[in-house]
Amino acid sequence: MYDRLVRLLTEVLSIDPALVTPQRTFRELELDSITLVELAVMVTEETGISLQELNLDLTLAQTAERFAAQQSQSSV
């Protein structure tokens, strides 16, 4: 999931790849709440799993972990 987030951030949202690290928050990447919703929609469209409770202060690593948890719950 982390790799998917990186790809969407860099290729679709044109964030500088040098800025995208697991420890960065969406706020540090200068995303706003609307862009964060757009990112969540893109992830849902690609995976069928909705990323819930996203906020600008989550790191990319935390977001990937939440996605993995939701993914394992949906496969049960």
KEKE-3310 file (N, C-alpha, C; in steps of 0.2 Angstrom, whole numbers, plus 5000, padded with zeros to 4 digits):
npx = (5004:5010:5018:5009:5003:5013:5015:5003:5004:5015:5015:5001:4997:5007:5018:5034:5045:5056:5052:5043:5041:5041:5039:5033:5020:5003:5000:5013:5017:5010:4997:4979:4963:4954:4961:4966:4954:4952:4963:4960:4949:4954:4962:4952:4945:4955:4957:4946:4944:4939:4948:4947:4944:4955:4967:4975:4987:4992:5005:5013:5016:5008:4996:4997:4998:4985:4977:4981:4976:4962:4961:4964:4953:4942:4944:4940)
npy = (4994:5006:5009:5011:5022:5031:5031:5037:5049:5055:5053:5055:5066:5074:5077:5080:5067:5066:5072:5063:5052:5038:5044:5057:5068:5071:5084:5090:5087:5096:5094:5098:5097:5093:5088:5077:5069:5067:5058:5048:5043:5039:5028:5020:5017:5010:4999:4995:4996:5006:5020:5025:5038:5047:5059:5075:5075:5062:5050:5044:5031:5027:5028:5018:5007:5007:5005:4992:4985:4987:4981:4967:4965:4966:4955:4945)
npz = (5000:5004:4993:4983:4987:4986:4972:4968:4974:4968:4954:4950:4958:4957:4966:4972:4971:4980:4992:4997:5009:5021:5034:5032:5034:5027:5028:5028:5016:5009:5006:5004:5013:5003:4993:4999:5001:4988:4985:4993:4987:4974:4979:4984:4972:4965:4973:4979:4992:5006:5012:5028:5040:5037:5040:5039:5047:5048:5045:5030:5032:5043:5036:5027:5035:5041:5030:5027:5038:5036:5024:5028:5037:5028:5021:5028)
capx = (5000:5014:5020:5003:5002:5019:5014:4998:5006:5020:5013:4995:4996:5014:5022:5041:5047:5061:5048:5038:5045:5036:5038:5030:5012:5000:5001:5020:5017:5006:4990:4974:4958:4950:4966:4966:4948:4953:4968:4956:4944:4958:4964:4946:4944:4960:4958:4939:4944:4939:4952:4942:4947:4961:4968:4982:4992:4994:5011:5011:5017:5002:4990:4998:4996:4978:4975:4983:4972:4956:4961:4963:4946:4938:4945:4938)
capy = (5000:5012:5010:5013:5029:5035:5032:5041:5056:5057:5052:5058:5073:5078:5078:5079:5061:5067:5074:5057:5047:5035:5048:5063:5068:5074:5091:5091:5087:5102:5092:5101:5092:5091:5083:5071:5066:5064:5053:5042:5041:5035:5022:5016:5015:5005:4993:4993:4997:5013:5022:5029:5042:5050:5066:5078:5074:5055:5049:5039:5024:5026:5027:5011:5002:5007:5002:4985:4983:4987:4976:4961:4965:4965:4948:4940)
capz = (5000:5004:4986:4979:4989:4983:4965:4967:4976:4963:4947:4949:4961:4955:4972:4971:4974:4985:4998:4999:5014:5026:5040:5030:5034:5021:5029:5026:5008:5007:5003:5008:5014:4997:4989:5003:4999:4981:4986:4996:4981:4970:4982:4984:4965:4963:4977:4982:5000:5007:5018:5033:5045:5035:5041:5036:5051:5047:5040:5024:5035:5047:5032:5024:5040:5042:5024:5028:5043:5033:5019:5031:5039:5023:5018:5033)
cpx = (5004:5016:5015:5002:5007:5018:5009:5000:5011:5018:5006:4994:5002:5017:5029:5043:5052:5058:5044:5042:5039:5034:5034:5022:5010:5001:5008:5021:5013:4999:4985:4968:4955:4955:4966:4960:4949:4958:4964:4952:4948:4960:4958:4945:4949:4960:4951:4938:4944:4944:4948:4947:4954:4961:4975:4988:4995:5000:5009:5012:5011:4996:4991:4996:4988:4975:4976:4978:4965:4956:4960:4956:4941:4938:4943:4931)
cpy = (5006:5014:5013:5021:5034:5036:5037:5048:5059:5058:5056:5065:5077:5081:5076:5072:5061:5069:5068:5052:5044:5040:5055:5062:5071:5081:5093:5091:5092:5100:5096:5095:5089:5086:5077:5066:5063:5058:5047:5039:5037:5029:5017:5013:5010:4999:4991:4994:5004:5015:5027:5033:5045:5057:5069:5077:5066:5055:5044:5032:5022:5024:5020:5006:5002:5004:4994:4982:4982:4982:4969:4960:4963:4958:4943:4938)
cpz = (5000:4997:4982:4981:4986:4976:4964:4968:4971:4956:4945:4952:4960:4961:4971:4975:4980:4992:5001:5003:5018:5032:5038:5031:5028:5022:5027:5019:5005:5004:5007:5009:5008:4993:4993:5002:4992:4981:4988:4991:4976:4973:4982:4977:4963:4967:4979:4989:5001:5013:5022:5038:5043:5038:5039:5040:5051:5043:5035:5027:5039:5042:5029:5029:5041:5036:5025:5033:5040:5028:5022:5034:5034:5019:5022:5032)
residu = (MET:TYR:ASP:ARG:LEU:VAL:ARG:LEU:LEU:THR:GLU:VAL:LEU:SER:ILE:ASP:PRO:ALA:LEU:VAL:THR:PRO:GLN:ARG:THR:PHE:ARG:GLU:LEU:GLU:LEU:ASP:SER:ILE:THR:LEU:VAL:GLU:LEU:ALA:VAL:MET:VAL:THR:GLU:GLU:THR:GLY:ILE:SER:LEU:GLN:GLU:LEU:ASN:LEU:ASP:LEU:THR:LEU:ALA:GLN:THR:ALA:GLU:ARG:PHE:ALA:ALA:GLN:GLN:SER:GLN:SER:SER:VAL)
# end
